[in-house]
Amino acid sequence: MNKSTRIPTRIRIGNQMYSIDVVESMRRKATMGRTYYDLGRIEIGASSNLTGRKFSDAEIDDTFWHEVTHAILYDMGHRLYNDEHFVTEFSGRLAKAIKSAKFK
């Protein structure tokens, strides 16, 4: 991961503080990230646990926003918190909006 990737080490979502850990690879096969709601922890893999391929900065960023979207929906008590299709579509748009933001 190069210096252009800015993944925080902690983030508050609702009343829950989450720690964010970028790990070498995820334990569960074919996953890039996971949110542990009760533990207040988000894990993001830096490489594929199937092929060993290192993920790009953009893939790591997208995974971060994907997991944050899960956590926000979970905090809201929304039934879509575990709907991968919805979370992927929403978080992709969120990540693009954040990346395109311009500040004075």
Secondary structure, DSSP 8 states (H G I E B T S, - for coil): --TT----SEEEETTEEEEEEEESS-SSTT-SEEEETTTTEEEEESB-TTT--B--HHHHHHHHHHHHHHHHHHHHT-GGGG-HHHHHHHHHHHHHHHHH----
